[in-house]
Amino acid sequence: MTNAVNELGIFDTIYHCRAMRRLRPDPVSEDLLVRLIDAANQAPSGSNTQPARWLVVRDPEQRRRIADLNRDAVSAYLELRANRPLLPHQDADRQQAIGKAVAWQAEHLQDVPALIFACLDLGAGRGEDFLAGLNAGGSIWPAVQNLLLAARAMGLGAAPTTLVFRDRPAAKRVLGLPDSIEPVCMIPVGYPMGRFGPVTRQPAEQTLRWDRWS
């Protein structure tokens, strides 16, 4: 592990945690992957239930099967995205660049060294509908953000996606997940091809209200 973890302050990490989708095929050491998961597990969870579970896929054949599932979902997503109007704060060129990065990742996902699946352990009483577990999402998304920040601090690129679960039963079969474990997002992790830079977000003044909405 490099000294980057110690050199990068928390606010620098947050403000420069750009989604990195173009990743090199170079392997990421098991030690770094374990440290990512350990950092993720430090996040809070409801009543300290700690339901987050992690599946790290490195096997080439498994990555290929996941890439096949993801490719079809990304194609459908990009078609819809192309016809979606821009929001006032969105830049057309930037949105086009994001779309190209998403498409690139879909074509090269099988080469990404580690695909991390963030999952929820819903227990025996999960019910038949995955919606029964949605309230538990607040107990895993903070952990996902911890993982993203830790990856940035260690010089690793990452970006969460849920498109691979367009056919959820098929994805669960490929991953070998039992009924009580529901995948929430996939986080491809690797060393970025490009350079880290600042994120582009709306300023606080445009998203903040005090005491009452109006």
Secondary structure, DSSP 8 states (H G I E B T S, - for coil): --THHHHS-HHHHHHT------B------HHHHHHHHHHHTTS--GGG---EEEEEE--HHHHHHHHHHHHHHHHHHHHHHHTS---TT--HHHHHHHHHHHHHHHHHGGGSSEEEEEEEE--TT--S-GGGGGGGGGGTHHHHHHHHHHHHHTT-EE--B-GGGGGHHHHHHHHT--TTEEEEEEEEEE-BSS---------HHHH---SS--
